[in-house]
Amino acid sequence: MVNATSNFSTPSMEPTSAATPARRTINVPSERSANLPPANTLIDIEQLDFYYGAKQALFDINLKLDEKRVTAFIGPSGCGKSTLLRCINRMNDLIDGTAVKRGSIKIRDINIHRSDIDPIELRKRVGMVFQKSNPFPKSIYENITYGLRIQGISNKAKLDEVVEKSLRGAALWDEVKDRLHESGLGLSGGQQQRLCIARAIAVDPEVLLMDEPCSALDPIATAKVEELIHELKKQFTIIIVTHSMQQAARCSDKTAFFYMGKLIEYADTRTIFMNPANAQTEAYVSGRFG
Ligand SMILES: Nc1ncnc2c1ncn2[C@@H]1O[C@H](COP(=O)(O)OP(=O)(O)OP(=O)(O)O)[C@@H](O)[C@H]1O
């Protein structure tokens, strides 16, 4: 996936001593440059305040997410990355007491909280892949076709076509083409995660939200999913929450850094890791907190 890389250490703000932890060195692929051609905004988040009951979890988030690019959300535990991700397909609606109290999220200029928007339809357009792979206890074939069958599609030729296309899209076809009718639970952890990605893309979404999709995977399975993300962005807009700075640097075109429910800095990934504007971002990406 990645050809050339440039090594760097973030410039020091203070001398490293026994009292200060060693700084991280992040490799940012040279293709993650600021020279990407401009992209259209697909998702426009404005002045978003989000609450769990009385507790405010997101404060005045303003963020424009590019179409057919990969954006990484990074920041220390509890800063609101997953909350914001789940706002984008209204998954938080499923949690009692949650509310967007101010602001908006628009996808292609349509406010996703408009009264005529059906959250189930929205989630077809904005698919999600979770930290822990969660295949249904069904065959590989049925996992992929589940969403289509719910939509009333039962034509076998059509279902076969989508199964092959989705599994190829998730770089899993060659590994499972001879066992499509065996249980998805019989696959390895990495294969199960790619099966979940195949299931998500089978309904042809525009956006894929990925919440720490590799955190339960070994390095080889992680590398496969990262390679896949690189391929998938040709077709989908991808937003990935990750705790791995290396993963954000390898996979994403833009990175948003959050701290305590606020968006601190958002820029192309190379800038965030090599030349962040904000001292908190610099401290986080260089490993001095979080
Ligand atoms: N279901 C919930 N009910 C109440 N508070 C919640 C709920 N989910 C998250 N929170 C709170 O909202 C804040 C943001 O949490 P969130 O999970 O979005 O952070 P995060 O950056 O994704 O963290 P992590 O990296 O640990 O997954 C935290 O203070 C968290 O405790």
The ligand as an ORCA input file, in Angstrom:
! r2SCAN-3c Opt
* xyz 0 1
  N     -23.483      5.554     26.631
  C     -22.916      6.547     27.313
  N     -23.540      7.127     28.363
  C     -22.992      8.144     29.061
  N     -21.785      8.674     28.776
  C     -21.105      8.141     27.748
  C     -21.627      7.055     26.969
  N     -20.725      6.742     26.012
  C     -19.684      7.589     26.196
  N     -19.915      8.422     27.225
  C     -19.037      9.488     27.728
  O     -18.823     10.436     26.694
  C     -17.472     10.852     26.653
  C     -16.887     10.542     25.296
  O     -16.831      9.128     25.151
  P     -16.365      8.425     23.805
  O     -16.581      6.957     23.960
  O     -16.990      9.108     22.661
  O     -14.806      8.760     23.821
  P     -13.653      8.147     22.935
  O     -12.746      9.274     22.601
  O     -14.217      7.382     21.785
  O     -12.973      7.176     23.980
  P     -12.187      5.804     23.747
  O     -10.980      6.176     22.953
  O     -11.846      5.373     25.143
  O     -13.101      4.858     23.037
  C     -16.762     10.126     27.800
  O     -16.734     10.968     28.908
  C     -17.646      8.932     28.049
  O     -17.578      8.523     29.396
*
